[in-house]
Amino acid sequence: MIGKIISHYKILEQIGAGGMGIVYKAQDTKLDRLVALKFLPKQFSINEAEKKRFIHEAKAAAALNHPHVCLIHDIKELIVKACPLSKKILNVK
C-alpha cells in the first residue's frame, strides 16, 4: 500500500495494526495535511456486524473533543484491490 493513492490520500507508511485493521500515515493531497487512514481487513468488510462495530467506534471517537484523541473527519467504504505478490516481486505492471 505504501506509495499508493487512495481517493485523494497518498499512503506514506504503516503506523499501526491490530484486530480492527491497519492504520497508515497518509498525505491529504487536497488539503495538504498529514492524516491517519484505517483500513478494515477484507473479512470485516463483508461482515455486516463488524462494519456496524467499526462505524459505532468511529462515531464514538468523533463525539470526543480531547487533545490526546484523534479527530474523525470521514468514513468511507472503498474497494482497494491488492496487487498480486508475483507482480511486486517481478516489478511487473
Backbone as CSV, one residue per row, in Angstrom:
resi,resn,N_x,N_y,N_z,CA_x,CA_y,CA_z,C_x,C_y,C_z
1,MET,0.817,-1.201,0.000,0.000,0.000,0.000,0.862,1.268,0.000
2,ILE,2.074,1.177,0.511,2.934,2.358,0.588,3.132,2.934,-0.815
3,GLY,2.911,4.248,-0.934,3.082,4.920,-2.211,1.818,4.981,-3.057
4,LYS,0.814,4.184,-2.720,-0.432,4.187,-3.496,-1.271,5.414,-3.150
5,ILE,-2.108,5.807,-4.086,-3.053,6.896,-3.843,-4.446,6.288,-3.776
6,ILE,-5.096,6.473,-2.652,-6.452,6.007,-2.415,-7.318,7.253,-2.260
7,SER,-8.279,7.419,-3.167,-9.088,8.639,-3.204,-8.127,9.809,-3.404
8,HIS,-8.027,10.701,-2.440,-7.079,11.817,-2.554,-6.018,11.769,-1.445
9,TYR,-5.718,10.550,-0.998,-4.715,10.353,0.046,-3.561,9.523,-0.495
10,LYS,-2.343,9.997,-0.314,-1.160,9.233,-0.697,-0.642,8.507,0.537
11,ILE,-0.585,7.197,0.479,-0.149,6.372,1.603,1.364,6.517,1.758
12,LEU,1.799,6.925,2.950,3.224,7.159,3.203,3.897,6.025,3.959
13,GLU,3.242,5.533,5.023,3.839,4.447,5.809,2.787,3.823,6.716
14,GLN,3.037,2.582,7.108,2.164,1.917,8.071,2.568,2.379,9.465
15,ILE,1.592,2.762,10.271,1.916,3.228,11.623,1.291,2.377,12.717
16,GLY,0.453,1.407,12.333,-0.133,0.545,13.347,-0.969,-0.553,12.725
17,ALA,-1.215,-1.590,13.514,-2.064,-2.690,13.077,-2.638,-3.369,14.301
18,GLY,-3.816,-3.901,14.139,-4.463,-4.583,15.250,-5.647,-5.390,14.765
19,GLY,-6.472,-5.780,15.706,-7.615,-6.622,15.400,-8.645,-5.989,14.490
20,MET,-8.741,-4.676,14.494,-9.744,-3.992,13.672,-9.158,-3.379,12.408
21,GLY,-7.910,-3.647,12.081,-7.385,-3.154,10.819,-5.966,-2.637,10.889
22,ILE,-5.582,-1.987,9.792,-4.240,-1.425,9.654,-4.374,0.089,9.514
23,VAL,-3.499,0.821,10.194,-3.511,2.282,10.152,-2.268,2.763,9.404
24,TYR,-2.498,3.673,8.471,-1.425,4.231,7.664,-1.341,5.738,7.849
25,LYS,-0.132,6.261,7.814,0.101,7.700,7.727,-0.041,8.039,6.248
26,ALA,-0.800,9.110,5.955,-1.033,9.481,4.558,-1.027,10.994,4.409
27,GLN,-0.828,11.427,3.185,-0.861,12.849,2.844,-2.198,13.134,2.165
28,ASP,-2.973,14.042,2.734,-4.212,14.508,2.113,-3.801,15.474,1.013
29,THR,-3.956,15.069,-0.239,-3.468,15.884,-1.350,-4.372,17.077,-1.649
30,LYS,-5.594,17.062,-1.148,-6.495,18.203,-1.362,-6.246,19.313,-0.346
31,LEU,-6.064,18.932,0.909,-5.909,19.925,1.983,-4.473,20.057,2.471
32,ASP,-3.545,19.328,1.861,-2.130,19.402,2.193,-1.874,19.257,3.689
33,ARG,-2.283,18.098,4.205,-2.077,17.807,5.630,-1.819,16.324,5.798
34,LEU,-1.202,15.976,6.921,-0.981,14.572,7.246,-2.212,14.031,7.961
35,VAL,-2.591,12.815,7.621,-3.746,12.170,8.235,-3.399,10.715,8.532
36,ALA,-4.236,10.085,9.311,-4.137,8.647,9.542,-5.356,8.002,8.892
37,LEU,-5.126,6.939,8.141,-6.209,6.199,7.495,-6.241,4.785,8.058
38,LYS,-7.443,4.340,8.400,-7.595,2.988,8.943,-8.366,2.145,7.933
39,PHE,-7.794,0.986,7.583,-8.425,0.066,6.651,-8.816,-1.207,7.380
40,LEU,-10.065,-1.605,7.203,-10.530,-2.853,7.787,-10.011,-4.036,6.977
41,PRO,-9.757,-5.156,7.651,-9.415,-6.366,6.901,-10.596,-6.789,6.024
42,LYS,-10.307,-7.473,4.927,-11.342,-7.869,3.966,-12.475,-8.648,4.637
43,GLN,-12.155,-9.535,5.570,-13.200,-10.336,6.202,-14.201,-9.470,6.968
44,PHE,-13.776,-8.305,7.457,-14.696,-7.407,8.155,-15.584,-6.649,7.176
45,SER,-15.055,-6.364,6.008,-15.816,-5.568,5.050,-17.018,-6.319,4.497
46,ILE,-17.027,-7.647,4.576,-18.174,-8.403,4.096,-19.082,-8.839,5.238
47,ASN,-18.690,-8.550,6.467,-19.463,-8.924,7.641,-20.197,-7.691,8.158
48,GLU,-21.509,-7.686,8.047,-22.312,-6.510,8.432,-22.143,-6.154,9.911
49,ALA,-22.040,-7.147,10.775,-21.880,-6.877,12.212,-20.565,-6.149,12.478
50,GLU,-19.496,-6.567,11.819,-18.194,-5.915,12.007,-18.203,-4.500,11.433
51,LYS,-18.875,-4.299,10.301,-18.981,-2.948,9.731,-19.720,-2.027,10.701
52,LYS,-20.797,-2.532,11.288,-21.554,-1.732,12.255,-20.692,-1.399,13.470
53,ARG,-19.900,-2.365,13.921,-18.997,-2.141,15.063,-17.974,-1.056,14.734
54,PHE,-17.427,-1.088,13.529,-16.450,-0.090,13.090,-17.096,1.296,13.035
55,ILE,-18.293,1.390,12.472,-18.998,2.680,12.389,-19.328,3.192,13.785
56,HIS,-19.738,2.300,14.675,-20.017,2.687,16.056,-18.756,3.244,16.729
57,GLU,-17.611,2.573,16.502,-16.331,3.035,17.052,-15.980,4.417,16.501
58,ALA,-16.177,4.621,15.196,-15.868,5.915,14.573,-16.780,7.019,15.121
59,LYS,-18.062,6.721,15.300,-18.993,7.724,15.840,-18.640,8.081,17.285
60,ALA,-18.254,7.081,18.067,-17.873,7.340,19.459,-16.632,8.224,19.515
61,ALA,-15.641,7.924,18.686,-14.418,8.734,18.656,-14.703,10.138,18.127
62,ALA,-15.604,10.255,17.155,-15.935,11.562,16.578,-16.646,12.466,17.580
63,ALA,-17.301,11.876,18.560,-18.017,12.657,19.566,-17.083,13.239,20.629
64,LEU,-15.838,12.755,20.679,-14.886,13.221,21.683,-14.158,14.473,21.215
65,ASN,-13.794,15.306,22.166,-13.009,16.503,21.870,-11.921,16.593,22.942
66,HIS,-10.764,16.029,22.628,-9.669,15.979,23.587,-8.349,16.037,22.817
67,PRO,-7.346,16.741,23.328,-6.084,16.860,22.592,-5.339,15.540,22.385
68,HIS,-5.681,14.509,23.150,-4.996,13.221,23.006,-5.834,12.186,22.252
69,VAL,-6.909,12.630,21.634,-7.760,11.747,20.841,-7.839,12.325,19.434
70,CYS,-7.601,11.472,18.439,-7.619,11.958,17.054,-9.026,12.367,16.633
71,LEU,-9.090,13.285,15.686,-10.359,13.710,15.122,-10.755,12.761,13.999
72,ILE,-12.032,12.464,13.902,-12.562,11.661,12.805,-13.194,12.642,11.822
73,HIS,-12.691,12.638,10.590,-13.206,13.562,9.578,-14.189,12.896,8.639
74,ASP,-14.051,11.596,8.427,-14.881,10.939,7.426,-14.758,9.431,7.557
75,ILE,-15.791,8.728,7.136,-15.698,7.279,6.965,-16.257,6.975,5.583
76,LYS,-15.563,6.113,4.866,-15.974,5.741,3.511,-15.776,4.253,3.322
77,GLU,-16.540,3.731,2.407,-16.342,2.337,2.023,-15.761,2.348,0.618
78,LEU,-14.518,1.922,0.530,-13.820,1.843,-0.754,-13.336,0.421,-0.966
79,ILE,-13.334,0.000,-2.188,-12.772,-1.301,-2.522,-11.339,-1.059,-2.993
80,VAL,-10.386,-1.607,-2.261,-8.973,-1.463,-2.609,-8.488,-2.825,-3.073
81,LYS,-8.128,-2.908,-4.336,-7.662,-4.183,-4.881,-6.164,-4.315,-4.645
82,ALA,-5.787,-5.462,-4.145,-4.367,-5.723,-3.872,-3.679,-6.191,-5.144
83,CYS,-2.437,-5.844,-5.248,-1.604,-6.295,-6.366,-1.057,-7.676,-6.011
84,PRO,-1.116,-8.650,-6.943,-0.553,-9.971,-6.643,0.924,-9.876,-6.259
85,LEU,1.334,-10.698,-5.313,2.712,-10.686,-4.825,3.708,-10.917,-5.957
86,SER,3.347,-11.770,-6.921,4.280,-12.044,-8.022,4.593,-10.779,-8.808
87,LYS,3.601,-9.898,-8.964,3.840,-8.657,-9.680,4.774,-7.751,-8.892
88,LYS,4.647,-7.746,-7.565,5.528,-6.927,-6.742,6.960,-7.449,-6.811
89,ILE,7.108,-8.768,-6.752,8.439,-9.361,-6.769,9.121,-9.105,-8.119
90,LEU,8.374,-9.293,-9.193,8.926,-9.134,-10.526,8.852,-7.702,-11.041
91,ASN,8.212,-6.828,-10.262,8.027,-5.415,-10.639,7.314,-5.291,-11.987
92,VAL,6.301,-6.126,-12.172,5.509,-6.134,-13.401,4.265,-5.282,-13.177
93,LYS,3.897,-4.499,-14.189,2.699,-3.672,-14.073,1.556,-4.264,-14.850
